[in-house]
Amino acid sequence: MDAVQSELDEIELNISRIPPDKFTVQLRVRLANSDSDQILSPVPFELPANLGDAVDQPDVYGKLLGDALFAAEELRKKMSEVVGPKRDHPLRLRLLSDDEEIQRQRWEAVCFDGQPLFDRRICLSRFLSPDAAPERPPLRPSLK
């Protein structure tokens, strides 16, 4: 692991569907200076019904999405600790979900505490499961 990676704190948001239209989110925090992860129990959340109406308004869209995602007090409190204003080094937030509806959302716009979550210090990394990755045709053997 290089010096940059070893200094990078990570947050993982694992989102799972509860049929038909609800979800749970589980937070895992791995601090660069710690050998153990902090894992919160999954908490329920729902995508806002009016989220689609705000697609062309990134600020509104991000606030709606963030307010729904971080509605649980325990999750919001842990996020405040990790992404708070005293943060002085980079952070990666990994979004994990196999759900197509979750993958379609504009997570880059999500807000936390009324402000865009992602900036120069915090970057988003979307995880695509092997099932979600596009299939590629097999390589043809070279012709002689």
C-alpha positions as CSV (number, residue, x, y, z in Angstrom):
1,M,0.0,0.0,0.0
2,D,1.4,3.4,-0.9
3,A,1.6,6.4,1.4
4,V,-1.5,8.1,-0.2
5,Q,-3.7,5.0,0.3
6,S,-2.6,4.4,3.9
7,E,-3.6,8.0,4.8
8,L,-7.1,7.6,3.3
9,D,-10.1,7.1,5.6
10,E,-13.0,5.2,4.0
11,I,-16.7,5.2,4.5
12,E,-18.8,2.4,3.0
13,L,-22.5,2.7,2.5
14,N,-24.0,-0.7,1.8
15,I,-27.6,-0.3,0.5
16,S,-30.0,-3.2,0.2
17,R,-33.6,-3.4,-0.9
18,I,-36.5,-4.5,1.3
19,P,-39.1,-5.4,-1.2
20,P,-41.1,-3.8,-2.7
21,D,-39.8,-0.2,-2.3
22,K,-37.8,0.3,0.9
23,F,-34.1,0.0,1.6
24,T,-31.6,-0.4,4.4
25,V,-28.3,1.3,4.6
26,Q,-25.4,0.1,6.7
27,L,-22.4,2.3,7.4
28,R,-18.8,1.0,7.9
29,V,-16.0,3.4,8.7
30,R,-12.3,2.5,8.3
31,L,-10.0,5.1,9.6
32,A,-6.4,5.0,8.2
33,N,-4.9,5.1,11.7
34,S,-7.1,2.3,13.1
35,D,-6.9,-1.5,12.7
36,S,-10.6,-2.0,13.2
37,D,-13.7,-1.0,11.4
38,Q,-16.7,0.8,13.0
39,I,-19.9,-0.8,11.7
40,L,-23.4,0.5,12.4
41,S,-26.5,-1.7,12.3
42,P,-28.5,-1.3,9.1
43,V,-31.2,1.4,9.2
44,P,-34.2,1.7,7.0
45,F,-34.7,4.5,4.4
46,E,-36.9,5.2,1.4
47,L,-36.1,7.2,-1.7
48,P,-38.2,10.3,-1.8
49,A,-41.3,10.0,-4.0
50,N,-40.6,13.4,-5.5
51,L,-36.9,12.8,-6.3
52,G,-37.6,12.4,-10.0
53,D,-39.1,15.9,-10.1
54,A,-35.8,17.4,-9.0
55,V,-33.6,15.7,-11.6
56,D,-32.8,19.1,-13.3
57,Q,-32.2,20.9,-9.9
58,P,-29.0,19.3,-8.5
59,D,-29.2,21.3,-5.2
60,V,-32.8,20.2,-4.5
61,Y,-32.1,16.6,-5.7
62,G,-29.0,16.3,-3.5
63,K,-30.9,17.7,-0.4
64,L,-33.8,15.3,-0.9
65,L,-31.5,12.3,-1.4
66,G,-29.3,13.2,1.5
67,D,-32.2,14.0,3.9
68,A,-33.6,10.5,3.1
69,L,-30.4,8.6,3.3
70,F,-29.1,10.3,6.5
71,A,-32.5,10.5,8.3
72,A,-31.5,8.0,11.1
73,E,-29.9,9.9,14.0
74,E,-27.2,7.3,14.6
75,L,-26.1,7.3,11.0
76,R,-26.2,11.1,10.8
77,K,-24.1,11.4,14.0
78,K,-21.4,9.0,12.8
79,M,-21.2,10.8,9.4
80,S,-20.8,14.1,11.2
81,E,-17.9,12.7,13.2
82,V,-16.2,11.4,10.0
83,V,-16.9,14.2,7.5
84,G,-17.0,17.1,9.9
85,P,-15.2,20.5,9.3
86,K,-12.1,19.4,11.2
87,R,-11.3,16.8,8.6
88,D,-7.8,17.5,7.3
89,H,-7.1,14.6,5.0
90,P,-8.9,12.9,2.1
91,L,-11.8,10.5,2.5
92,R,-13.3,8.0,0.1
93,L,-17.0,7.1,0.3
94,R,-17.8,3.8,-1.3
95,L,-21.4,3.1,-2.4
96,L,-22.2,-0.6,-2.5
97,S,-25.5,-1.8,-3.9
98,D,-26.6,-4.4,-6.4
99,D,-30.0,-2.6,-6.8
100,E,-30.6,-1.0,-10.2
101,E,-32.8,1.7,-8.7
102,I,-30.0,2.7,-6.3
103,Q,-27.4,2.6,-9.0
104,R,-29.5,5.0,-11.2
105,Q,-29.6,7.7,-8.6
106,R,-27.3,10.8,-8.9
107,W,-25.2,10.1,-5.8
108,E,-22.7,12.7,-6.8
109,A,-25.3,15.4,-5.9
110,V,-26.1,14.1,-2.4
111,C,-26.0,16.6,0.4
112,F,-25.1,16.2,4.1
113,D,-26.1,18.9,6.6
114,G,-27.4,21.1,3.8
115,Q,-24.1,21.1,1.9
116,P,-22.8,19.0,-1.1
117,L,-21.1,15.9,0.5
118,F,-18.4,15.5,-2.2
119,D,-15.6,18.0,-2.7
120,R,-11.9,18.0,-3.0
121,R,-11.5,16.2,0.3
122,I,-14.3,13.6,-0.1
123,C,-14.6,11.4,-3.3
124,L,-17.3,9.0,-4.3
125,S,-16.5,5.5,-5.5
126,R,-19.4,3.4,-6.9
127,F,-19.1,-0.3,-6.6
128,L,-20.5,-2.3,-9.5
129,S,-21.1,-6.0,-8.8
130,P,-20.0,-8.5,-11.5
131,D,-23.7,-8.8,-12.4
132,A,-24.0,-5.1,-13.1
133,A,-20.8,-4.8,-15.2
134,P,-21.5,-4.8,-18.9
135,E,-20.7,-8.1,-20.7
136,R,-17.9,-8.0,-23.2
137,P,-17.6,-10.3,-26.2
138,P,-14.9,-13.0,-25.9
139,L,-11.6,-12.1,-27.5
140,R,-11.1,-13.7,-30.9
141,P,-8.0,-15.7,-31.4
142,S,-5.5,-14.0,-33.6
143,L,-5.6,-15.1,-37.2
144,K,-2.3,-16.3,-38.7
